[in-house]
Every structure is written in C-alpha cells, then in structure tokens.
Amino acid sequence: MSRHEDEEQQVTETGPPRTKPSEIIVRGLLTLLLIGLIAWIILGNVSDLEAVGEALQSVSAQAGVLLIFMVLAVQCLIATQWALTVPGLGIVRGLVAVEGSAAVSNTVPGPSGTATRLGMLRSWGFYTEEFARSWLFTSSLTNFMVIAGPVVGVLIAIAIGDTSWQLLVLGLVAAVLSVAAIVIVWMMVRREAFAYKVGALAGRVVRWGAGVARRKPTQTDFAEAAVRFRTGLIELWSHNGGRIVAAVVAVYIGNGLILAVSMRAVGLGIDELPIGSIAVVYTVVRLLTIVNITPGGVGVVEALYTGAFLIVTDNQYQSEIVAGVILFRGLTYAGPIIMGVIALLVWRFRRKWRVPARPEPATQAAVGATLAGREPPEK
C-alpha cells in the first residue's frame, strides 16, 4: 500500500445493504408483474401452444446431454476468469462464488449477486479492492465482447449470404453503438487523463443513483479507482491477459453455441434458421440486455429473443422459436440457480475456507461497497 493509504483509516467491513427489505419486496412484485405481462404477450401471440410442448418433447437425449455439458463448461470458464483475476482464489472457490452469486442475482432484484460475491470474497480474506478490480476487469472485457459482438454477427451473416434487410438493420444499428463504445474503452487504456475523467463521470452517475452524493466514496475516489483500474488492468494483462481474454471470448461464444444448439434441438434446421440469423440475433440481444432490468433479465430476454427470431424468419415457426428460447433460457437462467443453491450451501458450511477480513483503506472499501450496492463503511 502507498504512504497515503497507510495513513488513512483502515476498515475490515463494508456497510449494510443499501436496499431496504421493503424496497426489495416492491421490486420483486413489480418484476413478477412485468414477467407475467411479457409471458402473456408472448404466449398470447403463439397460435398453437401444444406445438410448443411437442417441440420441447422432441429434444433428443443426446442433445440434452450435450447442452448440459456446454452449460457446465461455460460456468467453469466464468469461474476461471475470477481465478485468474483474483490471485489465490483458485478455480474451486471461483466456481462457488460465481454460482452462488448467480443464483442470488437471478432471483433477487438489484445488485444482489454482486454484493453476494463481495461477501464471499471478504469471508475468504480478500480485499474489497481485489473484488472491485476483478469485477471491473472481467465485466469490462465481457461488455467489450457484448459491444463488439454485433459487428461480428453481421460479418458472419454477410459471409454466408444471409443478408435479409431485417437482419442487416438489426445488426447495423447495434454495430454503430458497438464502435462508439469500443472507442471509449480504447481511449481509457491509452490515456490516464481520459480514464480519470471517465471514472469521475461514472462515479457521479453511480453516486447519484446510489444516493451517496454527500458521503463516501467521493467523485475523486471513483476517479482514482478508475486510474488504479487502468494500472491493475495493465498489470493483469501482462501476467494473464491472454488467458483471461480467451476465457471471456469462450464464454461469449459458448453461450451463443448453446442458443444455436437449443434452436436446432427443437427442430429448426439450417434452412429454417440459418447460422447467420442466429449469430445476429444473439449478438444484438446480448447488447440490448447489457443492463438487466429484471433479475437475470428474466422475461425481457425471452421476449427479445422471441421477437428478434420472429423478425428474421418473417413471423414463421412461432412454436419452434418459443420452444427453443424456453429451452435456452431454462439452461442458462434456471441452471445457474440450481447450481448456485449448492454453491451457497458449500460456502455456508465450508468453514476452513473462512478467515478474518483483512484491514484495508476506507476509500477503497467504499468504492467496492458502492459497486456492490452496499453502504460505505463507517469510519
């Protein structure tokens, strides 16, 4: 730590959750209403619900086993990202943290999953700044992939000749947004002053949204955190950059392959749904859901995938498309919840992994706590 950090007051705990139980209940009820409305709209526009069930029943055992294996592989790759960005964490604890936080994130409104992951890492003796750096680094790389994805999706569609006007409009609009975001990330890495300004702006927005405008962490704390993030990014890149990027890319492609196999498993062949259409729909929906408004994006993600696939197929194969989306989301949304329950039990009862939280500078703890939706630590 620096001399300034040595002189600063040290803390061992973050503050309590910022969201009150009553607020969580209200958000949960609103989420359920939204999900119900979306489900009613989707299913109400499907002419034959029995055909949806038949399409799901037609999934072969081989396809089911393959899909389950792919989901497990993707989850292990996500854990690998955390193992590589938090020195000493390891793949096993990384998997427990990833699955446990995913289960909470997919069921409880707000930044619940992020707060759960912070709590897990602190219970294992890691600093809040290590959590924040890893979270920012992996999230930034993942978001970069999500942002750049539509460009790749359009190129794949063009390369294989799948160039309907609906497909190109979807992809090109997303591609414009992708290029703008890529430029911002590139400028942050290239220029420390730009990173400071972006951090200050982000801190202003986060603090306003979190209601801590007159408390720690300050806008300067966020700006300095952005500069430390830049420094940490360069250091992580020099040690494990290639492996981390490979894991992030593999997760992104892996989820896309799960979607493709799901659509094929319910009877949508290459003639009905070309691979270019799947690539564009996947990349565009990932971009549109980069920020989830419901836990795990439930309801919204299903509606967007269904709508996008119906657009690129001229509203054909409704039942198969709905069945494929249900299969895909059942694996990628419900699957982590089931695995997460087991992970949370492991975290709860695996006592020998737990160590007393180590002291750390209050401002660094405050930034990490705010990112996780918790109050800054009391001085």
C-alpha positions in Angstrom: 0.0 0.0 0.0 1.1 3.6 -0.5 2.0 6.0 2.3 -1.3 7.8 1.8 -3.2 4.5 2.2 -1.1 3.7 5.3 -2.1 7.0 7.0 -5.8 6.5 6.0 -8.1 4.9 8.4 -8.3 1.1 7.9 -11.6 -0.9 8.0 -12.5 -4.6 7.9 -16.1 -4.4 6.9 -18.3 -2.8 4.3 -21.6 -1.1 5.3 -25.0 -2.8 5.3 -27.0 -3.4 2.1 -28.3 -0.1 0.7 -31.6 -1.6 -0.5 -34.2 -1.9 2.3 -36.2 -5.2 2.6 -39.4 -3.3 1.7 -37.8 -2.0 -1.4 -36.7 -5.5 -2.4 -40.3 -6.7 -1.9 -41.7 -3.9 -4.0 -39.1 -4.5 -6.8 -39.9 -8.2 -6.7 -43.6 -7.7 -7.1 -43.1 -5.3 -10.0 -40.7 -7.8 -11.5 -43.3 -10.5 -11.3 -45.9 -8.3 -12.8 -43.6 -7.4 -15.7 -42.7 -11.1 -16.2 -46.3 -12.0 -16.2 -47.2 -9.3 -18.7 -44.4 -10.4 -21.1 -45.3 -14.0 -20.8 -49.0 -13.2 -21.5 -48.0 -11.2 -24.6 -45.6 -13.9 -25.9 -47.9 -16.9 -25.3 -50.9 -14.9 -26.4 -49.3 -14.5 -29.9 -48.5 -18.2 -30.3 -51.2 -19.8 -32.2 -50.5 -23.4 -31.1 -49.2 -23.9 -27.5 -49.4 -27.6 -27.9 -46.9 -27.4 -30.7 -44.5 -25.6 -28.3 -44.8 -28.6 -25.9 -44.3 -31.1 -28.7 -41.2 -29.2 -29.9 -39.7 -29.4 -26.4 -40.6 -33.1 -26.1 -38.8 -33.7 -29.4 -35.4 -32.8 -27.9 -33.3 -35.9 -28.0 -31.4 -37.3 -25.0 -28.1 -36.7 -26.9 -29.0 -33.0 -27.5 -30.0 -32.7 -23.8 -26.7 -34.2 -22.5 -24.7 -32.0 -24.9 -26.5 -28.8 -23.8 -26.0 -29.7 -20.1 -22.3 -30.3 -20.7 -22.0 -27.0 -22.6 -23.6 -25.1 -19.7 -21.3 -26.6 -17.2 -18.3 -25.8 -19.4 -19.4 -22.2 -19.7 -19.8 -21.9 -15.9 -16.3 -23.3 -15.3 -14.9 -20.8 -17.8 -16.6 -17.9 -15.9 -15.0 -19.2 -12.7 -11.7 -19.3 -14.5 -11.9 -15.6 -15.2 -12.2 -14.9 -11.5 -9.5 -17.3 -10.6 -7.1 -15.5 -13.0 -8.0 -12.0 -11.8 -8.1 -12.6 -8.0 -4.7 -14.1 -7.1 -5.0 -17.0 -4.7 -8.7 -17.6 -5.3 -8.4 -20.8 -7.3 -10.9 -22.4 -9.7 -13.0 -24.3 -7.0 -13.7 -21.2 -4.8 -14.1 -19.2 -8.0 -16.8 -21.6 -9.1 -18.6 -21.4 -5.7 -18.5 -17.6 -5.9 -19.8 -17.5 -9.5 -22.6 -20.0 -9.0 -23.7 -18.6 -5.6 -23.8 -15.0 -6.8 -25.6 -16.1 -10.0 -28.4 -17.8 -8.0 -28.9 -14.7 -5.9 -28.7 -12.3 -8.9 -31.2 -14.4 -10.9 -33.8 -14.3 -8.1 -33.3 -11.1 -6.1 -33.8 -7.6 -7.7 -30.9 -5.1 -7.5 -27.1 -5.7 -7.4 -27.7 -8.7 -5.1 -25.4 -11.0 -6.9 -22.5 -8.6 -6.9 -23.0 -8.0 -3.1 -23.1 -11.8 -2.6 -19.8 -12.2 -4.4 -18.2 -9.4 -2.4 -19.3 -11.0 0.8 -17.9 -14.4 -0.3 -14.5 -13.0 -1.2 -14.3 -10.9 2.0 -15.1 -14.0 4.1 -12.2 -15.8 2.4 -9.8 -12.9 3.3 -9.6 -11.0 0.1 -9.6 -7.2 -0.1 -12.6 -5.3 -1.4 -10.3 -3.6 -3.9 -9.4 -7.1 -5.3 -13.0 -7.8 -5.8 -13.6 -4.4 -7.4 -10.6 -4.7 -9.8 -11.6 -8.3 -10.8 -15.3 -7.3 -11.2 -14.4 -4.2 -13.3 -11.8 -6.1 -15.3 -13.9 -9.1 -16.2 -17.1 -7.0 -16.6 -15.3 -4.6 -18.9 -13.9 -7.4 -21.1 -17.3 -9.1 -21.2 -19.1 -5.9 -22.1 -16.4 -5.2 -24.7 -17.3 -8.6 -26.3 -21.0 -7.8 -26.0 -20.5 -4.4 -27.6 -18.3 -5.7 -30.4 -20.4 -8.8 -31.0 -23.0 -7.3 -33.4 -20.2 -6.3 -35.8 -19.0 -9.9 -35.9 -22.6 -11.2 -36.2 -23.2 -9.0 -39.3 -19.9 -10.1 -40.9 -20.9 -13.8 -40.3 -24.3 -13.2 -41.9 -22.8 -11.5 -44.9 -20.1 -14.1 -45.3 -22.6 -16.9 -45.6 -25.0 -14.9 -47.7 -27.8 -14.5 -45.1 -28.5 -10.8 -45.8 -32.2 -10.1 -45.4 -32.9 -6.4 -44.8 -34.4 -7.2 -41.4 -31.2 -8.9 -40.3 -28.9 -6.2 -41.6 -30.9 -3.4 -39.9 -30.8 -5.2 -36.6 -27.1 -5.8 -36.9 -26.0 -2.4 -38.3 -27.8 -0.4 -35.6 -26.1 -2.4 -32.9 -22.8 -2.1 -34.8 -22.9 1.7 -34.6 -23.3 1.5 -30.9 -20.5 -1.1 -30.7 -18.0 1.1 -32.4 -18.7 4.1 -30.2 -18.3 2.1 -27.0 -15.1 0.4 -28.3 -13.5 3.8 -28.9 -14.3 4.9 -25.3 -12.6 1.7 -23.8 -9.6 2.1 -26.1 -9.2 5.8 -25.0 -9.3 4.8 -21.3 -6.5 2.3 -21.8 -4.4 4.7 -23.9 -4.7 7.8 -21.8 -4.7 8.0 -18.0 -6.2 11.5 -18.0 -9.2 10.2 -20.1 -9.6 7.3 -17.7 -9.7 9.7 -14.8 -12.4 11.7 -16.5 -14.5 8.7 -17.3 -14.1 7.4 -13.7 -15.2 10.8 -12.4 -18.2 10.8 -14.6 -19.1 7.2 -13.8 -18.7 8.0 -10.1 -21.0 10.9 -10.4 -23.7 8.7 -12.0 -23.2 5.8 -9.6 -23.2 8.0 -6.6 -26.3 9.8 -7.7 -28.1 6.5 -8.4 -26.9 5.1 -5.1 -27.9 8.2 -3.1 -24.5 8.9 -1.6 -23.9 12.3 -3.2 -22.7 13.8 0.2 -20.9 10.8 1.6 -18.1 8.5 0.8 -17.0 7.5 -1.8 -16.5 10.9 -3.4 -16.3 11.6 -7.1 -12.5 11.8 -6.7 -12.4 8.3 -5.1 -14.1 6.9 -8.2 -11.7 8.8 -10.5 -8.7 7.5 -8.6 -10.3 4.0 -8.7 -10.5 4.3 -12.5 -6.8 5.1 -12.7 -6.0 2.2 -10.3 -8.2 0.0 -12.5 -6.2 1.1 -15.5 -3.0 0.3 -13.7 -4.3 -3.0 -12.5 -5.6 -3.8 -16.0 -2.2 -3.3 -17.5 -0.6 -5.4 -14.7 -3.2 -8.2 -15.1 -2.8 -8.1 -18.8 1.0 -8.5 -18.6 0.5 -11.7 -16.4 -2.7 -13.4 -17.5 -4.1 -11.2 -20.3 -4.2 -13.9 -23.0 -5.8 -16.5 -20.8 -8.4 -14.1 -19.4 -9.3 -12.8 -22.8 -9.5 -16.4 -24.1 -11.9 -17.3 -21.2 -14.1 -14.3 -21.8 -14.3 -15.0 -25.6 -15.0 -18.7 -24.9 -17.9 -17.8 -22.5 -19.4 -15.4 -25.1 -19.1 -17.9 -27.9 -20.2 -20.8 -25.7 -23.5 -19.1 -24.8 -24.1 -18.4 -28.5 -23.5 -22.1 -29.3 -25.9 -23.1 -26.5 -28.5 -20.9 -28.2 -27.8 -22.4 -31.6 -27.9 -26.0 -30.4 -31.2 -25.2 -28.5 -32.8 -23.9 -31.7 -31.6 -26.9 -33.6 -32.8 -29.3 -30.9 -36.4 -28.2 -31.2 -36.4 -28.8 -35.0 -35.3 -25.5 -36.6 -32.8 -26.7 -39.2 -30.3 -24.6 -41.2 -32.9 -23.9 -43.9 -35.5 -22.5 -41.4 -33.0 -20.6 -39.3 -29.5 -20.1 -40.9 -26.5 -19.7 -38.6 -26.1 -16.1 -39.7 -29.5 -15.3 -38.3 -28.7 -16.9 -35.0 -25.4 -15.0 -34.8 -27.0 -11.6 -35.4 -30.0 -12.2 -33.1 -27.7 -13.5 -30.3 -25.2 -10.6 -30.5 -27.9 -7.9 -30.8 -30.0 -9.3 -27.9 -26.8 -9.5 -25.8 -26.2 -5.9 -26.5 -29.7 -4.8 -25.7 -29.6 -6.7 -22.4 -26.2 -5.5 -21.3 -28.1 -3.9 -18.3 -30.8 -6.1 -16.9 -34.0 -4.5 -15.5 -35.2 -7.8 -14.0 -33.3 -10.4 -12.1 -31.2 -12.3 -14.6 -33.1 -10.4 -17.4 -35.9 -12.9 -16.9 -38.9 -12.1 -19.1 -37.2 -9.3 -21.0 -34.5 -11.6 -22.5 -37.1 -14.2 -23.6 -39.2 -11.5 -25.2 -36.3 -10.0 -27.1 -35.0 -13.4 -28.4 -38.5 -14.4 -29.5 -39.3 -11.1 -31.2 -35.9 -11.0 -32.9 -36.2 -14.5 -34.2 -39.7 -13.9 -35.5 -38.4 -10.8 -37.3 -35.6 -12.6 -39.1 -37.9 -15.5 -40.1 -40.8 -13.3 -41.2 -43.0 -14.5 -38.3 -42.7 -18.1 -39.2 -42.1 -21.2 -36.9 -43.6 -19.4 -33.9 -44.0 -22.6 -31.8 -40.4 -23.8 -32.5 -38.9 -20.5 -31.8 -40.7 -20.1 -28.5 -39.7 -23.7 -27.6 -36.1 -23.0 -28.5 -36.0 -19.9 -26.4 -37.6 -21.6 -23.4 -35.0 -24.4 -23.7 -32.1 -22.0 -23.9 -33.2 -19.8 -21.0 -34.1 -22.9 -18.9 -30.5 -23.9 -19.2 -28.8 -20.5 -18.9 -31.1 -18.9 -16.4 -32.6 -21.7 -14.2 -29.4 -23.9 -14.5 -27.2 -21.5 -12.5 -29.9 -21.1 -9.9 -29.9 -24.8 -9.2 -26.1 -25.0 -9.1 -26.0 -21.8 -7.1 -28.1 -23.2 -4.3 -25.5 -26.0 -3.9 -22.7 -23.4 -4.1 -24.3 -21.3 -1.3 -24.5 -24.4 0.9 -20.8 -25.1 0.3 -19.9 -21.5 1.2 -22.0 -21.7 4.3 -20.6 -24.9 5.7 -17.0 -25.0 4.3 -15.7 -23.3 7.4 -12.0 -23.9 6.8 -12.0 -21.6 3.8 -13.0 -18.7 6.1 -10.5 -16.3 7.5 -10.9 -12.9 9.3 -11.3 -10.0 7.0 -8.1 -8.0 6.5 -8.0 -4.3 7.1 -8.0 -2.0 4.1 -8.2 1.7 3.3 -11.7 3.1 3.9 -11.9 4.9 0.5 -11.1 1.7 -1.4 -13.6 -0.3 0.6 -16.2 2.5 0.0 -15.8 2.3 -3.8 -16.1 -1.5 -3.8 -19.0 -1.4 -1.5 -20.9 1.1 -3.6 -20.3 -1.0 -6.7 -21.9 -3.9 -4.8 -24.9 -1.9 -3.7 -23.8 -1.6 -0.1 -23.3 1.4 2.2 -19.7 2.7 2.5 -18.0 1.5 5.7 -18.4 3.6 8.8 -15.3 5.5 9.9 
